[in-house]
Amino acid sequence: MSEQHPIEGLMKTAMESIKEMIDVNTIVGDPVETPDGTIIIPISRVTFGFGAGGGEFEHDVQEERVEDQKPFFGGGSGAGVSVQPVGFLVVGHGNIRLLPVENNVILDRLIDLAPQVLEQIQSILGEKVQQAKKGNSSTRYQETVINTTPPL
């Protein structure tokens, strides 16, 4: 078995510490059930960084060098972890919604509402098509051609 380099020990220690801090329950928290049966699950964003480095230095030239003598080693490692709450996954009453922690997250809200908006548009268009098929004179359709060719 080959002997382990000192930097490997530094890296192993830092990675084991990160592994102990971060698990799946850090990202997707434990569910909480409310009295009405709704389940709320906290969601977080976890980011981490890791760095390690070192160097080997020769012994003083004036000293008599021994065959087995290893060079001096100096090194260090470090890690940083950030846990940021993103929102809450709310499951109940036949709906699943993501409630963001930040109120000004417009894109998330639009994505959350997109299925409902599409259903409403489909129902309105379906009603108009049915009225047109019945011959209702109050509903008229006009075809519009949109030029999608870019100008030269």
C-alpha positions as CSV (number, residue, x, y, z in Angstrom):
1,M,0.0,0.0,0.0
2,S,1.4,3.4,-1.0
3,E,1.8,6.1,1.6
4,Q,-0.8,8.9,1.6
5,H,0.3,12.4,0.6
6,P,-0.4,15.0,3.3
7,I,-2.7,17.0,1.0
8,E,-5.0,14.0,0.7
9,G,-5.6,14.1,4.5
10,L,-6.4,17.8,4.3
11,M,-8.9,17.2,1.5
12,K,-10.5,14.2,3.2
13,T,-11.1,16.1,6.4
14,A,-12.7,19.0,4.6
15,M,-14.9,16.8,2.4
16,E,-16.1,14.7,5.4
17,S,-17.0,17.9,7.3
18,I,-19.1,19.1,4.3
19,K,-20.7,15.7,4.0
20,E,-21.8,15.8,7.6
21,M,-23.3,19.3,7.2
22,I,-25.2,18.7,3.9
23,D,-27.8,16.0,3.4
24,V,-31.1,15.8,1.5
25,N,-33.0,17.2,4.4
26,T,-31.0,20.4,4.2
27,I,-32.4,21.0,0.7
28,V,-35.8,19.5,1.0
29,G,-36.9,19.9,4.6
30,D,-39.1,17.8,6.7
31,P,-42.8,18.0,5.8
32,V,-45.2,19.7,8.2
33,E,-48.9,18.8,8.1
34,T,-51.5,21.5,9.1
35,P,-54.8,20.8,10.8
36,D,-56.7,21.0,7.5
37,G,-54.5,18.3,5.9
38,T,-52.3,20.6,3.8
39,I,-48.6,19.6,3.8
40,I,-45.9,22.2,3.7
41,I,-42.4,21.3,2.7
42,P,-39.5,23.9,3.0
43,I,-37.1,24.1,0.1
44,S,-33.6,25.6,0.3
45,R,-30.7,26.3,-2.0
46,V,-27.4,25.0,-0.8
47,T,-24.1,26.1,-2.3
48,F,-20.7,25.2,-1.2
49,G,-17.1,25.7,-2.2
50,F,-13.9,23.8,-1.4
51,G,-10.3,24.5,-1.9
52,A,-7.0,22.9,-0.9
53,G,-3.4,23.5,-1.7
54,G,0.1,22.8,-0.5
55,G,3.7,22.7,-1.4
56,E,6.8,20.7,-0.7
57,F,10.0,22.3,0.3
58,E,13.5,20.8,0.2
59,H,15.7,20.5,3.3
60,D,18.5,23.0,3.8
61,V,21.3,22.3,1.4
62,Q,23.9,22.5,4.2
63,E,22.3,19.5,6.0
64,E,23.4,16.1,5.0
65,R,20.6,14.6,3.0
66,V,19.4,11.2,4.0
67,E,18.0,8.9,1.3
68,D,14.6,8.4,2.9
69,Q,14.2,11.9,4.1
70,K,10.9,13.4,2.6
71,P,10.6,17.1,1.7
72,F,8.8,19.4,4.2
73,F,5.2,19.9,3.4
74,G,3.0,23.0,4.1
75,G,-0.6,23.2,3.1
76,G,-4.2,24.0,4.0
77,S,-7.7,23.5,3.0
78,G,-11.0,25.2,3.5
79,A,-14.7,25.0,2.7
80,G,-17.7,27.3,2.8
81,V,-21.4,26.5,2.8
82,S,-24.4,28.7,2.2
83,V,-28.0,27.7,2.9
84,Q,-30.6,30.0,1.5
85,P,-34.4,29.5,1.8
86,V,-36.1,29.4,-1.5
87,G,-39.7,28.8,-0.7
88,F,-42.3,26.3,0.5
89,L,-44.0,23.5,-1.5
90,V,-47.6,23.5,-0.5
91,V,-49.5,20.3,-1.2
92,G,-53.2,20.1,-0.4
93,H,-56.8,20.3,-1.7
94,G,-55.8,18.8,-5.1
95,N,-53.2,21.6,-5.7
96,I,-49.4,21.7,-5.6
97,R,-47.9,25.2,-5.4
98,L,-44.5,26.7,-4.7
99,L,-44.7,29.8,-2.5
100,P,-41.4,31.7,-2.9
101,V,-39.8,33.4,0.1
102,E,-39.3,36.5,-1.9
103,N,-42.5,38.2,-2.9
104,N,-41.1,39.8,-6.0
105,V,-40.3,36.6,-7.9
106,I,-42.5,37.3,-10.9
107,L,-41.2,34.5,-13.1
108,D,-41.8,31.8,-10.5
109,R,-45.4,33.1,-10.0
110,L,-46.0,33.2,-13.8
111,I,-44.8,29.6,-14.1
112,D,-47.0,28.6,-11.2
113,L,-50.1,30.2,-12.8
114,A,-49.4,29.1,-16.4
115,P,-51.5,25.8,-16.2
116,Q,-54.5,27.7,-14.8
117,V,-54.3,30.4,-17.5
118,L,-54.0,27.9,-20.3
119,E,-57.1,26.1,-19.0
120,Q,-59.1,29.3,-18.9
121,I,-57.9,30.2,-22.5
122,Q,-58.9,26.8,-23.7
123,S,-62.3,27.0,-22.1
124,I,-63.0,30.4,-23.6
125,L,-61.8,29.4,-27.1
126,G,-63.9,26.2,-26.8
127,E,-67.0,28.2,-26.0
128,K,-66.4,30.5,-28.9
129,V,-65.9,27.6,-31.3
130,Q,-69.1,26.0,-30.0
131,Q,-71.0,29.2,-30.5
132,A,-69.6,29.6,-34.1
133,K,-70.7,26.0,-34.9
134,K,-74.2,26.7,-33.7
135,G,-74.3,29.6,-36.1
136,N,-74.5,32.3,-33.6
137,S,-74.3,35.5,-35.6
138,S,-72.9,37.5,-32.7
139,T,-69.6,35.6,-32.9
140,R,-67.4,36.4,-35.9
141,Y,-63.9,35.3,-36.7
142,Q,-61.4,37.2,-38.7
143,E,-58.2,35.6,-39.9
144,T,-55.1,37.6,-39.4
145,V,-51.8,36.7,-41.1
146,I,-48.7,37.8,-39.2
147,N,-45.6,38.2,-41.3
148,T,-42.8,36.5,-39.4
149,T,-40.1,37.1,-42.0
150,P,-37.4,39.4,-40.6
151,P,-36.9,42.7,-42.6
152,L,-33.9,42.8,-44.9
